[in-house]
Amino acid sequence: MTICAGIDCEPLFRGSTLHCAQTCMATTKIGAPPEPLYDCLKCPAYCCSYERIAVGKRDIKRLAKHFGIDPETAQQRFTKKWEGEDVLRHQKDKIYGSVCMFLDTKTRRCTIYEARPGVCHEYPDQPRCGYWEFLSWERSHQEDETFIPLKRG
């Protein structure tokens, strides 16, 4: 059994060239919040595919400042109403169908990282990411560190 940050990582990586130490960034510093058990740089930006990426007034002001425009223009240009709240607009995407308009679909990175909304800054709000765990498991079983499971049909 391989234990990393108190969890058994062996089932995720058995029979693979991947290993927990290569993908798990966990540390156990006393008094510090746990480090994430995922690596966003190796993910195809699944969280950016969420239909509802809510933004508030502070987020809109931050976007407006980033682009040098007034908040009203930023709200019109970058958001739409979804069930009564402002959410970021989307763009077409070959992997997930649609993703946040600020995702660079080639590099799979945020183009407004320093000005990203609070919800993006805080996500995920726990040390584990379910999609990362699924993706890591799939990549290890496919023996392909770049594999992305796609919806087909």
C-alpha positions in Angstrom: 0.0 0.0 0.0 1.3 3.5 -0.9 0.2 6.1 1.6 0.4 9.8 0.7 -1.2 12.5 3.0 -3.1 9.8 4.8 -4.8 8.2 1.8 -4.1 5.0 0.0 -2.9 6.1 -3.5 -1.9 2.6 -4.7 -5.3 1.7 -6.3 -5.1 4.9 -8.5 -1.7 4.1 -9.9 -1.3 0.3 -9.9 0.3 -1.1 -13.0 1.1 2.4 -14.4 4.2 4.4 -15.1 2.5 7.2 -13.1 3.0 7.2 -9.4 1.5 9.2 -6.5 4.7 11.1 -6.0 4.5 12.4 -9.6 0.9 13.7 -9.3 0.1 14.2 -5.7 1.2 17.5 -4.2 0.2 16.7 -0.6 2.2 17.9 2.3 1.5 17.8 6.0 2.7 21.1 7.4 1.5 21.6 10.9 -1.0 24.5 11.1 -1.1 25.0 7.4 -4.1 24.0 5.2 -3.5 20.8 3.3 -1.9 21.2 -0.1 -4.1 20.1 -3.1 -4.1 16.5 -4.1 -4.4 17.5 -7.8 -2.5 19.3 -10.5 -4.5 21.8 -12.5 -1.7 22.2 -15.0 -2.3 18.6 -16.1 -6.0 19.0 -16.4 -7.9 20.0 -19.6 -9.8 22.7 -17.6 -12.9 20.7 -16.7 -14.1 23.3 -14.2 -14.2 25.8 -17.0 -16.9 23.7 -18.6 -19.4 24.3 -15.8 -22.4 26.0 -17.3 -22.9 28.2 -14.2 -19.7 30.2 -13.4 -21.3 32.8 -11.2 -19.8 36.3 -10.9 -20.7 39.1 -8.5 -20.2 42.8 -8.5 -16.6 42.5 -7.2 -15.8 40.1 -10.0 -17.3 42.3 -12.6 -15.4 45.3 -11.3 -12.2 43.3 -11.3 -12.8 42.3 -15.0 -13.6 45.9 -15.9 -10.4 47.1 -14.4 -8.4 44.3 -16.1 -9.8 45.3 -19.5 -9.8 49.0 -18.9 -13.6 49.4 -19.3 -16.5 50.4 -17.1 -18.3 47.7 -15.0 -21.5 48.1 -17.0 -19.7 47.3 -20.3 -17.9 44.4 -18.6 -21.2 43.0 -17.4 -22.8 43.2 -20.8 -19.7 41.9 -22.7 -18.7 39.0 -20.4 -21.8 37.8 -18.6 -25.3 36.6 -19.2 -28.3 35.9 -16.9 -28.8 32.3 -15.8 -31.6 31.6 -13.4 -31.5 35.2 -12.2 -27.7 35.5 -11.6 -24.8 36.8 -13.7 -22.7 34.0 -15.1 -19.7 34.1 -17.4 -20.4 33.6 -21.1 -19.1 30.5 -22.9 -17.4 29.7 -26.2 -17.4 26.5 -28.2 -15.0 23.8 -27.2 -13.9 20.6 -29.0 -13.5 18.7 -25.7 -16.5 19.7 -23.5 -18.8 21.4 -26.0 -18.6 24.8 -24.4 -16.3 26.4 -21.8 -15.7 29.8 -20.2 -15.1 32.5 -22.7 -11.8 33.3 -21.0 -10.3 29.8 -21.4 -7.6 29.6 -24.1 -8.8 26.4 -25.9 -5.4 25.6 -27.3 -3.3 25.8 -24.1 -6.3 25.0 -21.8 -5.3 27.9 -19.5 -7.2 30.9 -18.2 -6.5 34.1 -20.1 -7.5 36.3 -17.2 -5.9 34.3 -14.4 -4.9 37.4 -12.3 -8.4 38.8 -12.7 -10.4 35.6 -12.5 -13.7 35.5 -10.6 -13.7 34.6 -6.9 -15.4 31.3 -7.6 -12.5 30.3 -9.9 -9.9 31.4 -7.4 -11.5 29.3 -4.6 -12.3 26.2 -6.7 -12.1 23.5 -5.6 -12.6 24.5 -2.0 -11.1 21.3 -0.7 -7.8 19.4 -1.1 -9.3 16.9 -3.6 -10.8 17.3 -7.0 -13.1 14.5 -8.2 -12.4 15.1 -11.8 -8.6 15.0 -11.3 -9.0 11.7 -9.5 -11.1 10.3 -12.4 -8.7 11.7 -15.0 -5.6 10.3 -13.2 -7.2 6.9 -12.9 -8.1 6.9 -16.6 -4.7 8.1 -17.6 -3.0 5.4 -15.6 -5.2 2.6 -17.0 -4.7 3.9 -20.6 -1.0 4.2 -19.9 -1.2 7.7 -21.5 -0.5 10.8 -19.4 -2.3 13.0 -21.9 -5.4 10.9 -22.3 -8.7 12.9 -22.1 -11.9 10.8 -21.8 -14.4 12.3 -24.2 -18.1 12.0 -24.5 -18.7 10.2 -27.9 -21.8 9.7 -30.0 
